[in-house]
Amino acid sequence: MQSPFLKEGCLHGCCPSPFLGVTETEETVSKPRSTSSSCRHKFSVTTTSSFFPNTQFTNHESLPSLQESFTHFTKSYPEYLETTQVDQIRTQEYYHLSLSNHICLDYIGIGLFSYSQFQNQYSTPIASTSSPPPQYADFPFFGISHKSVNLKSQLLHGGAGSELESSTKKKIMDFLNISENDYSMVFTANRSSAFRLVAESYPFQSSRKLLTVYDYESSAVEAMVSTSEKRGARVMSAEFTWPRLRIDSAKLGKMVVRKRKKKTNRGLFVFPLQSRVTGTSYSYQWMSMAQENGWHILLDACALGPKDVGSFGLSLIRPDFLVCSFYKVFGENPTGFGCLFVKKSTVPLLECSTSTGIVSLVPPNKLFCLPEDSSGTDTELEQATGSRNQDRELSKSSSFSGRMSVPSMKNGRHKNVEASQMHESEVKAEQEGPKDSENSIQPVQELAIQSESRSSEIECRAMDHMNSLGLMLISNRARFLINWLIIAMTKLQHPNADEMIPLIQIYGPRIKFSRGPALAFNVYDWRGEKVEPVLVQKLADRSNISLSYGFLHNISFPDKYEQERGRVSERINTGEKVRVGSKRTKSDYVNVVTVALGFLTNFEDIYRLWAFVAQFLDADFVEKERWRYTALNQKTVEVLEI
């Protein structure tokens, strides 16, 4: 299996190498820059110097217009105009985004279907002789039935499943460029379920360590950690150095590298390649180093771009486990499912353990024929459990965009909160703990298909669109948008007479060629005090902009940042200790607003976000919003003291 990344990257010169250096900081070398290095440097210089040089905006009314900003944007990034095919797809297949005037910056994962496809399927009712038709616009789709099975047995003897499952698996594996000869796959309820399945089956008795690399709080990772510790694992985590949140390479290297020459399996190394919160990209070389030192690798691909998974080179680094997540319709329906891939040579090493995280896909004509008391098939049970946990999760998770109000749809939006990232909007059907948004995706209830009576072949039009666009076009578009947004955000400052106080603080990388299309930031008022991220999210929602929020953690503050540490961090008042490095301790958290750009995001989306955030330059903005909504007899958002 040859990665398309390897075939395309060299031709353009600016493509990130699949094997970056282990050190996260850029190396200074005296020899001439390589073509790729020169391209990266040129990109950073162009971005930094082209937009608003020597300019600070202290009033939201002083921002340049959308048209003026876009003209300047395309003049500096002329290659952006080569991505107009995305805009055509958005207009034809996702027209609800324009009709609703809604901006979705909280979707993480890979889309399955287009809105146009959803509307076409909805127009074809499903006949049911035993039950009344559904009352929701979510049908016809297919649902899931939960089953209590052994992961190892399912991988070895589960077979291809139904025609629907078989065709869906084939579609997904082809999209991700994963060979059925090398990997077996199971559907899971969400990302957390996939992580827990691995933790319940991994042989921690002989390979005792679990090492994770996450700069944010994730319900999926916490579920894995909790399960692994109960099974005797010694849990460790990487640390991230303030303020750019780069991996502390020295500390992680000591944990990864063997201290003895004895060649035994050391444990499980869980690696995301990219932070779904800060957008930080991590070196592939960490996985290579871990493999050389006897670790099994779990690659968390949920935060990668839609074509990145199939392009990073599975033939070069063959992880033992790979987890990714899918949602149904961008801007309309964020529910979906997770996928767990296990390398076939690794399956025999797993231990037998029965779990409820594996699911089956149910065709729409069978949705209403499931026994009401059937164990493992009652999806309402999972949803009820998730709703009971929702209030508990809201404090540390973010929300997905739900259904929007457009002329052809029912009014109202529903939010599906997943428990983790913040970008983790994973509502755990079971007991999980923070839009992965960690897209970890909420339990799926339906998935659009060509009616089973017509064909068992599933049509995933969103994935077809991404395949037609290709890695380079999608990556370049996201790169231009996220870096412009960062520059624009940092140009907002309060008009204080004594000192200029930045409105925004960004966490993680700033202007960078290889950063991911995610951003973590906080808003500060004119006194330098943080505006609570949940409040920013709610006010953005009133402006038809969906954001997420969550917690950064595992942060290491050097001594020179001790004063800043007290200003930006907080401790969660749960009394619990969290893991930093190889020890459990009370850890600093940073509660942040998070943004995720999808392949359909356009310049107007990020401009409107910038214009919304700029309103906080008005010292009375929050108070005005409270009174405005009270006057309109709408539900008042609780405004925290700031």
MOSUL-V686103 format. One record per pair of residues at least 6 apart in sequence whose ideal C-beta (glycine too) atoms are under 6 Angstrom apart, sorted by the first residue. I is the first residue (numbers start at 1). J is the second residue. D is the distance in whole Angstrom. If there is no record, write none. Layout:
i: {I	I}
j: {J	J}
d: {D	D}
This chain:
i: {1	1	3	3	4	5	5	5	8	9	13	13	13	14	16	18	18	19	19	20	22	22	23	24	24	40	43	44	47	47	48	50	51	52	56	56	57	57	57	58	58	59	60	60	60	63	66	69	70	73	73	74	74	77	79	80	83	83	89	90	93	93	94	94	96	96	97	99	100	100	100	101	102	102	103	103	103	104	104	104	105	105	105	106	106	106	106	106	106	106	107	107	108	108	108	108	108	108	109	109	109	109	110	110	111	111	111	112	112	112	112	113	113	113	113	113	114	114	115	115	117	117	118	118	121	121	122	126	126	128	131	138	140	141	141	141	142	142	142	142	142	142	142	143	143	143	143	144	144	145	145	145	146	146	146	147	147	148	148	148	149	150	150	151	151	152	152	154	155	155	155	160	163	164	164	164	165	167	167	167	168	169	171	171	175	176	176	177	183	183	184	184	185	185	186	186	187	187	188	188	188	188	189	189	189	189	190	190	190	190	191	191	191	191	191	191	191	192	192	192	192	192	192	192	193	194	194	194	195	195	195	196	196	196	197	197	198	199	199	199	200	200	200	201	201	201	202	203	203	204	204	204	207	207	208	208	209	209	209	210	210	210	210	210	211	211	211	212	212	212	213	213	214	215	215	215	215	216	216	216	216	217	217	217	218	218	218	218	219	219	219	219	219	219	219	220	220	220	222	223	225	229	235	236	236	237	237	238	238	239	239	239	239	239	240	240	241	241	242	242	242	245	245	245	248	256	256	256	257	258	265	266	266	268	268	269	269	269	270	271	272	272	273	274	274	274	274	276	276	276	276	276	277	277	277	277	278	278	278	279	279	279	279	279	280	280	281	281	287	287	296	297	297	298	299	299	300	301	301	301	302	302	306	306	307	307	307	311	320	320	321	322	323	324	325	325	325	325	326	327	327	327	328	330	331	332	334	334	335	335	336	336	337	363	365	370	382	382	385	386	386	390	393	393	396	396	397	397	397	398	398	398	398	398	398	398	399	399	399	399	400	400	400	400	401	402	402	402	403	403	404	405	416	416	417	417	418	418	418	418	418	418	418	418	418	418	419	419	419	419	419	420	420	420	420	420	421	421	421	421	422	422	422	422	422	423	423	423	423	423	423	423	424	424	424	424	424	424	425	425	426	426	426	427	429	434	435	437	449	450	474	478	478	481	481	482	482	483	485	486	488	489	492	492	492	493	493	494	494	501	503	503	504	505	506	507	507	508	509	517	518	519	520	520	521	522	522	523	523	523	524	525	525	526	529	531	532	533	533	533	533	534	535	536	537	537	538	539	540	540	543	545	545	547	548	549	550	551	551	552	552	553	553	554	555	557	568	569	569	570	571	572	577	577	577	578	580	615	622	626	629	630}
j: {179	315	311	313	311	311	312	313	472	15	35	36	39	39	514	284	313	284	285	283	283	285	249	246	247	513	513	511	483	511	511	76	487	491	491	493	63	491	492	493	495	617	614	615	617	614	607	607	603	484	603	80	81	480	476	480	473	477	465	600	114	116	115	600	115	406	331	406	404	405	406	544	404	544	545	605	608	331	401	546	547	595	596	400	401	435	437	546	547	548	330	598	276	423	436	437	439	596	325	326	327	439	306	326	327	330	462	326	328	460	462	328	329	448	461	462	461	462	329	332	448	461	329	448	140	448	137	140	364	368	368	446	364	446	447	448	361	362	363	364	446	447	449	362	367	445	446	359	444	360	362	377	356	359	376	358	376	354	356	376	358	352	354	197	201	350	352	186	184	342	347	166	456	361	363	456	361	456	457	458	458	185	458	460	463	309	310	310	341	343	342	344	339	341	340	358	337	359	194	338	340	357	357	359	429	443	338	426	440	441	220	302	325	338	426	438	440	219	220	223	426	428	432	440	357	323	338	340	220	223	224	223	227	357	355	357	321	224	227	228	227	353	355	350	351	353	268	349	351	231	232	233	265	267	234	267	234	266	267	228	233	235	267	268	236	255	269	221	237	270	238	271	221	240	245	275	552	277	421	550	552	434	551	553	420	421	424	438	419	420	424	426	432	433	434	420	438	440	433	432	235	235	579	255	582	554	579	247	252	248	251	554	556	581	554	555	248	556	555	557	561	278	280	508	556	289	290	293	293	293	294	294	295	296	298	290	295	297	298	287	300	303	282	281	303	304	516	303	421	423	436	518	421	423	520	594	507	508	520	508	515	516	518	519	508	509	514	516	297	317	320	319	320	321	319	322	323	309	322	324	324	325	466	599	466	471	474	471	343	346	342	341	340	339	338	439	440	441	336	334	336	441	336	600	401	403	400	416	442	444	441	444	444	452	452	377	429	443	429	427	429	417	417	419	434	551	417	419	434	422	425	435	437	548	549	550	415	417	425	435	416	425	435	437	546	413	414	415	413	414	413	411	425	442	425	427	424	425	426	427	435	436	437	438	440	442	426	428	432	433	434	426	434	436	438	440	436	437	438	550	434	548	549	550	594	435	436	437	438	548	594	596	434	435	436	437	438	440	435	437	436	438	440	442	443	550	548	548	458	459	599	517	597	597	606	517	597	511	606	510	610	504	503	504	614	500	502	501	526	528	616	617	521	522	521	520	592	520	515	597	596	595	592	594	593	530	592	531	536	616	530	531	642	619	642	642	640	549	591	592	593	549	640	593	547	549	637	625	547	612	612	609	612	593	594	593	594	589	591	590	592	587	589	580	588	565	590	588	590	589	586	589	584	585	586	587	587	621	639	639	636	636}
d: {5	5	6	4	5	4	6	6	6	3	4	6	5	4	5	5	5	5	6	4	6	5	5	4	5	4	5	5	5	5	6	4	5	5	6	5	6	5	5	6	4	6	4	5	5	6	5	6	5	6	6	6	6	4	6	5	6	4	5	5	4	5	5	6	5	5	5	4	4	6	5	6	5	5	5	5	6	5	4	5	6	5	6	6	6	5	5	5	6	4	6	5	5	5	5	5	4	5	4	6	5	4	5	5	6	5	4	5	5	5	6	6	5	5	6	5	4	5	5	5	6	5	5	6	5	5	6	4	5	5	4	5	4	2	5	5	5	5	5	5	6	5	6	5	5	5	6	4	5	5	5	4	6	5	5	6	5	6	5	5	6	5	5	5	5	4	6	6	5	6	5	4	4	5	5	6	5	6	5	5	5	6	6	5	5	5	5	3	4	6	5	6	6	5	5	5	5	5	4	4	5	5	6	5	5	5	5	5	5	5	5	6	5	5	6	6	3	5	4	5	5	6	4	5	3	5	4	4	4	6	4	5	6	6	5	5	6	4	4	5	6	4	5	4	6	5	6	6	5	5	5	4	4	5	5	6	5	6	3	5	5	5	6	5	5	6	5	6	5	5	4	5	6	4	5	5	6	4	6	6	5	5	4	5	4	6	6	5	4	4	6	6	5	5	5	6	6	5	5	5	5	6	6	5	4	5	5	6	5	4	6	5	4	6	6	6	5	5	6	5	5	6	6	5	6	6	5	6	5	5	5	4	5	5	6	4	4	5	5	6	4	6	6	5	5	6	4	3	5	5	6	6	6	6	5	5	6	3	5	6	5	4	4	6	5	6	5	6	5	5	4	4	5	4	4	5	5	5	6	4	6	5	4	5	6	4	6	5	5	4	6	4	6	5	5	5	6	5	5	5	4	6	6	6	6	6	4	5	5	5	4	5	4	5	6	5	3	5	6	4	6	6	6	4	4	6	5	5	4	4	6	4	5	3	5	6	4	5	6	6	5	4	5	6	4	5	4	5	5	6	6	5	6	5	5	6	5	3	3	6	5	6	6	6	5	6	5	6	6	6	5	5	4	5	3	6	4	6	4	5	6	5	5	2	5	5	4	4	5	5	5	6	5	6	3	6	2	5	3	4	6	5	3	5	5	5	4	5	5	5	5	4	5	6	5	5	6	5	5	6	5	5	4	6	6	5	5	4	4	5	6	6	5	5	5	4	6	6	5	4	5	4	4	5	6	5	6	4	6	5	6	6	6	5	6	5	5	4	5	6	4	6	6	5	5	5	5	6	5	6	5	6	6	6	4	5	6	5	6	4	6	6	5	6	6	4	6	4	5	6	6	6	4	6	6	4	5	5	6	5	6	5}
